[in-house]
Amino acid sequence: METLEYRERPIGVFDSGVGGLTVAREIMRQIPNEKIVYFGDTARVPYGSKSRETITRFSEQIVRFLQTQQVKAIVVACNTASAYALDTLEKEIDIPIIGVVKPGAKVAAEVTRNGKVGVIGTEGTIGSGIYSSYIHQINPQVQVTGKACPLFVPLVEEGLWEDPVTDEIASRYLTELIDIGIDTLILGCTHYPLIRKTVGKIMGDGVTLVNPAYETAVELKALLEQHELLSPCPPALGENRYRFYVSDAADKFKRFANSIIKYGILSAKTIPIEEY
Ligand code: DGL
């Protein structure tokens, strides 16, 4: 077993920007003893429309930065980065690392009753086919239909979480999935849990929404337990429990973050990520 000091090290969590805060929030709720170092790549967002090579390079830089912060494990809290870069990252580092795709895919494969699962996400995530390949590893009979919803990210970032404009766009995107008769829908992008109500209203009660952010926190806890890395006690009072770093526009990040995380974002520091 690792020393107590090692187990008290933080978890590194990263995303292309603010979206991964939905994952960080679940970790804070489900494993409150853990410290977090969060990095949001606000200078280079969005990841959803960029190539695999670019996202892998960005992710490698971020992981190098997080390792300078002495993290004991890493969560790739971005669906696009999980889809494109996780395999490479796993080979490059020797601490536990998980993404958000596998946990979401696993639950969807388990909960579908009619074997028809929908996935919504960025162009990158949907184009990679990653959700469907993980689901098929568990159950090859499941029919998986992906739908890229690129306008959801800007709508969420504009704060239009419950707004007629979002209702309209969501109806257009989701009609296809309703027509297919899916009974399970994966919210395969970090921003989508924030418009869960709108999506749920359009899909109707018969469709189970899977939130990979929630499932990732469940799986992270299990992974830390398995590696005997769970922090046994809450951080001492006054200790910097949650630290936030970005690559640009720290104030804007802080405002958004404070609107979704209730644990107080004391500060967000800008760092030159290209140097890592
Ligand atoms: N965080 C990204 C994801 O989950 C969405 C935003 C972006 O395109 O960078 O795929």
Residues whose N, C-alpha, C, O or C-beta is under 5 A from the ligand:
A	BS01	DGL	D15 S16 G19 V45 P46 Y47 G48 C78 N79 T80 T122 V153 G188 C189 T190
